[in-house]
Amino acid sequence: MLGPTEHPWLDPLWRRVALVVFCGGWTIMEYALGNPGWAIFIGAVTLYAGWSYLFAYKGPDDPTRQTRPRMDESEE
């Protein structure tokens, strides 16, 4: 649906963990500030990020890894 989530910048585990932790903190902040709608929305983003970046992420050595193609200069 959203395309491949693998990207060379996200290969180090600490970057993927930091992304999920940041989204989780944002979810908690929205809930604490009394914004349940935003908390649910960002919570869903956190769950998706956790699944795709921590569970289903394919490292650079995986032969089935798909990355988005680079843009050509003509597409800019």
Sequence and secondary structure as in RCSB ss.txt:
>XXXX:A:sequence
MLGPTEHPWLDPLWRRVALVVFCGGWTIMEYALGNPGWAIFIGAVTLYAGWSYLFAYKGPDDPTRQTRPRMDESE
E
>XXXX:A:secstr
     B GGG SHHHHHHHHHHHHHHHHHHHHTT HHHHHHHHHHHHHHHIIIIIS   TT TT  B     GGG
 
